[in-house]
Amino acid sequence: MDQRQVRRLAEQSANFGFLKDHPLLVWYGAGAELLVYVDAQAAMFKIRAFGDELAKDLVRRTDARPQGDKFFHRVQALQANGTLVPEIYRAFDRLRDQGNRAVHDHLGEVRAALELLRTCFELGVWFHRALTGDRSPIGFVPPTPPPQQVPQSVADALAAELERYKNELAQTKLLLDGKLSLVQAKADAQAAAEQAVRAASARQGEAAALVASLE
C-alpha cells in the first residue's frame, strides 16, 4: 500500500486521520465514511473489516491466544486476557455482529451503517489513546449526505441523527478557557462543529479518489 497516498487519505478523512500510522485502519475507516450513504452494505463490510484489523493488531500486541482465525475468536481472546473493558468489548461485538442483522430498506441500512461508523470511530479513538496516551478531545464529524447521490427523503429522515451528532461534536469542542461567558463558549463551539462538517464535506471528492486509487 502506497504510504504517501495513505497519508494524504488520512489528511482528507474527517474521522480517521489520527490513525495515520495504521494504514489499513485509515483505508477501511475512510472508505466506510465515504460509502455510508450511497452504499451502506459496502460501508458495513469495510466497518467490519476495520474491527477485524484492529483486533488482529491488538492480538499481535498482547498475549491473547485466539482459538481460531475468525474475528469472533480474536475478540473473545482479547476479552479473556483483559485487554478489552466491557464497553470496548460491546463495541467490537456490534461491528462483528452487524453482518448477521437483516435490514430490508435503504434508510434502515444507512442508519445502521452511520451508527456503526460512529462505533468504528470510538474504537479508533480508544486504540489511539491506548497507544499514545493522547487525551486531547477528538469528536465524531458526521458525514454530509452527497446531494446528487442520496434521495432527499433519506436525507430528511436522517436530519435528527445528524443534528444530534453535530451537537455532540460541539460539546467536544466546548472549551471555556478565555471565553467571556458560557453562552459565548457554546456559540463558538457550535460554529466550530459546523465548520468541521463543512470542511469534511469539501474534502469528500479528493478522499474518494484516493480510496479508489488504493483499491
C-alpha positions as CSV (number, residue, x, y, z in Angstrom):
1,M,0.0,0.0,0.0
2,D,1.4,3.4,-1.0
3,Q,2.2,5.1,2.3
4,R,2.2,8.6,0.7
5,Q,-1.4,8.1,-0.6
6,V,-2.5,6.7,2.8
7,R,-1.1,9.8,4.5
8,R,-3.0,12.0,2.0
9,L,-6.1,10.0,2.7
10,A,-5.7,10.4,6.4
11,E,-5.5,14.2,5.9
12,Q,-8.8,14.1,3.9
13,S,-10.7,11.9,6.3
14,A,-12.9,13.7,8.8
15,N,-12.8,10.9,11.4
16,F,-9.8,8.6,10.9
17,G,-6.8,10.9,10.2
18,F,-5.4,10.4,13.7
19,L,-4.8,6.8,12.8
20,K,-2.3,7.8,10.0
21,D,0.3,5.3,11.4
22,H,-2.1,2.4,10.8
23,P,-2.7,2.4,7.0
24,L,-5.4,-0.4,6.8
25,L,-7.4,1.3,9.6
26,V,-7.3,4.6,7.7
27,W,-8.3,2.8,4.4
28,Y,-11.2,0.9,5.9
29,G,-12.4,3.8,8.1
30,A,-12.2,6.5,5.4
31,G,-13.7,4.1,2.8
32,A,-16.7,3.4,5.0
33,E,-17.0,7.2,5.7
34,L,-17.4,7.8,2.0
35,L,-19.8,5.0,1.3
36,V,-22.2,5.2,4.3
37,Y,-25.0,7.0,2.4
38,V,-24.5,5.7,-1.2
39,D,-23.7,2.0,-0.5
40,A,-24.5,1.2,3.1
41,Q,-23.8,-2.5,2.7
42,A,-20.3,-1.8,1.3
43,A,-19.7,0.6,4.1
44,M,-20.7,-2.0,6.7
45,F,-18.3,-4.5,5.0
46,K,-15.4,-2.0,5.5
47,I,-16.6,-1.2,9.0
48,R,-16.4,-4.9,9.9
49,A,-13.0,-5.2,8.3
50,F,-11.9,-2.2,10.3
51,G,-12.9,-4.0,13.5
52,D,-11.2,-7.2,12.5
53,E,-8.0,-5.5,11.5
54,L,-8.0,-3.6,14.8
55,A,-8.5,-6.9,16.7
56,K,-5.6,-8.5,14.7
57,D,-3.3,-5.6,15.7
58,L,-4.3,-6.0,19.4
59,V,-3.7,-9.7,19.3
60,R,-0.2,-9.1,17.9
61,R,0.5,-6.6,20.7
62,T,-0.8,-8.7,23.6
63,D,-0.6,-12.3,24.9
64,A,-4.1,-13.1,23.5
65,R,-4.4,-16.6,22.1
66,P,-7.4,-16.9,19.8
67,Q,-8.8,-20.4,19.4
68,G,-9.4,-19.9,15.7
69,D,-8.8,-17.4,12.9
70,K,-12.1,-15.5,12.8
71,F,-13.0,-12.1,14.1
72,F,-15.1,-13.7,16.8
73,H,-12.1,-15.8,18.1
74,R,-9.9,-12.7,18.2
75,V,-12.4,-10.6,20.2
76,Q,-13.1,-13.5,22.6
77,A,-9.4,-13.9,23.2
78,L,-8.9,-10.2,23.8
79,Q,-11.8,-10.2,26.2
80,A,-10.4,-13.3,28.1
81,N,-7.0,-11.8,28.6
82,G,-8.4,-8.5,30.0
83,T,-7.4,-6.3,27.0
84,L,-10.9,-5.1,26.5
85,V,-13.0,-3.3,29.1
86,P,-16.8,-4.1,28.8
87,E,-17.7,-1.0,26.8
88,I,-15.0,-1.7,24.2
89,Y,-15.9,-5.4,24.1
90,R,-19.5,-4.4,23.3
91,A,-18.3,-2.0,20.6
92,F,-16.3,-4.8,18.9
93,D,-19.2,-7.1,19.2
94,R,-21.5,-4.6,17.4
95,L,-19.1,-4.4,14.5
96,R,-18.7,-8.2,14.4
97,D,-22.4,-9.0,14.5
98,Q,-23.5,-6.4,12.0
99,G,-23.3,-8.8,9.1
100,N,-25.9,-11.1,10.7
101,R,-28.6,-8.5,11.0
102,A,-31.0,-8.2,8.1
103,V,-32.0,-4.7,7.1
104,H,-34.6,-4.6,4.4
105,D,-34.7,-0.9,3.3
106,H,-32.1,1.6,2.2
107,L,-32.9,4.1,5.0
108,G,-32.5,1.3,7.6
109,E,-29.2,0.3,6.1
110,V,-27.9,3.8,6.1
111,R,-29.0,4.4,9.8
112,A,-27.2,1.1,10.8
113,A,-24.1,2.0,8.8
114,L,-23.9,5.5,10.3
115,E,-24.2,4.2,13.8
116,L,-21.6,1.6,13.2
117,L,-19.3,4.2,11.6
118,R,-19.6,6.1,14.9
119,T,-18.7,2.9,16.8
120,C,-15.7,2.4,14.5
121,F,-14.5,6.0,15.3
122,E,-14.9,5.3,19.0
123,L,-12.8,2.2,18.8
124,G,-10.2,4.1,16.8
125,V,-10.0,6.8,19.5
126,W,-9.7,4.2,22.2
127,F,-6.9,2.4,20.4
128,H,-5.1,5.7,19.6
129,R,-5.2,6.8,23.2
130,A,-4.1,3.5,24.5
131,L,-1.0,3.6,22.3
132,T,-0.1,7.2,22.5
133,G,-1.5,8.5,25.8
134,D,-3.1,11.4,23.9
135,R,-6.1,12.7,25.7
136,S,-6.9,15.7,23.5
137,P,-10.6,16.0,22.6
138,I,-11.5,14.2,19.3
139,G,-15.1,14.5,18.1
140,F,-17.0,12.5,15.6
141,V,-17.8,14.6,12.4
142,P,-21.0,13.3,10.8
143,P,-20.5,12.8,7.0
144,T,-22.7,15.0,4.9
145,P,-25.1,13.1,2.5
146,P,-24.0,13.8,-1.1
147,P,-27.0,15.8,-2.6
148,Q,-26.7,14.2,-6.0
149,Q,-26.5,10.6,-4.8
150,V,-28.9,10.4,-1.8
151,P,-32.6,10.9,-2.2
152,Q,-33.9,14.0,-0.4
153,S,-36.4,11.8,1.5
154,V,-33.5,9.8,3.0
155,A,-31.5,13.0,3.9
156,D,-34.6,14.5,5.6
157,A,-35.2,11.3,7.6
158,L,-31.7,11.4,8.9
159,A,-31.8,15.1,9.8
160,A,-32.4,14.4,13.5
161,E,-29.5,11.9,13.8
162,L,-27.1,14.3,12.0
163,E,-28.2,17.2,14.2
164,R,-27.5,15.0,17.3
165,Y,-24.0,14.2,16.1
166,K,-23.3,17.8,15.4
167,N,-24.4,18.8,18.9
168,E,-22.2,16.1,20.3
169,L,-19.3,17.4,18.2
170,A,-20.0,20.9,19.6
171,Q,-19.8,19.6,23.1
172,T,-16.4,18.1,22.4
173,K,-15.2,21.4,21.1
174,L,-16.6,23.3,24.1
175,L,-13.6,25.0,25.7
176,L,-14.2,27.6,28.3
177,D,-10.7,28.9,28.8
178,G,-10.5,32.6,27.8
179,K,-14.2,32.8,26.9
180,L,-16.3,35.7,28.2
181,S,-19.3,33.5,29.0
182,L,-20.7,30.0,28.8
183,V,-23.1,31.3,26.1
184,Q,-20.2,32.6,24.0
185,A,-18.3,29.4,24.5
186,K,-21.3,27.3,23.3
187,A,-21.8,29.6,20.3
188,D,-18.1,29.3,19.4
189,A,-18.2,25.5,19.8
190,Q,-21.3,25.2,17.7
191,A,-19.7,27.3,15.0
192,A,-16.6,25.2,15.1
193,A,-18.6,22.0,14.8
194,E,-20.5,23.4,11.7
195,Q,-17.2,24.4,10.2
196,A,-15.7,20.9,10.8
197,V,-18.7,19.3,9.0
198,R,-18.4,21.8,6.0
199,A,-14.7,21.1,5.8
200,A,-15.2,17.4,5.8
201,S,-17.8,17.7,3.1
202,A,-15.5,19.7,0.9
203,R,-12.8,17.1,1.2
204,Q,-15.0,14.1,0.1
205,G,-14.1,14.3,-3.6
206,E,-10.3,14.0,-3.1
207,A,-10.8,11.3,-0.4
208,A,-13.0,9.3,-2.7
209,A,-10.3,9.5,-5.5
210,L,-7.6,8.3,-3.0
211,V,-9.7,5.4,-1.8
212,A,-10.4,4.4,-5.4
213,S,-6.7,4.5,-6.3
214,L,-5.7,2.4,-3.2
215,E,-8.3,-0.3,-4.0
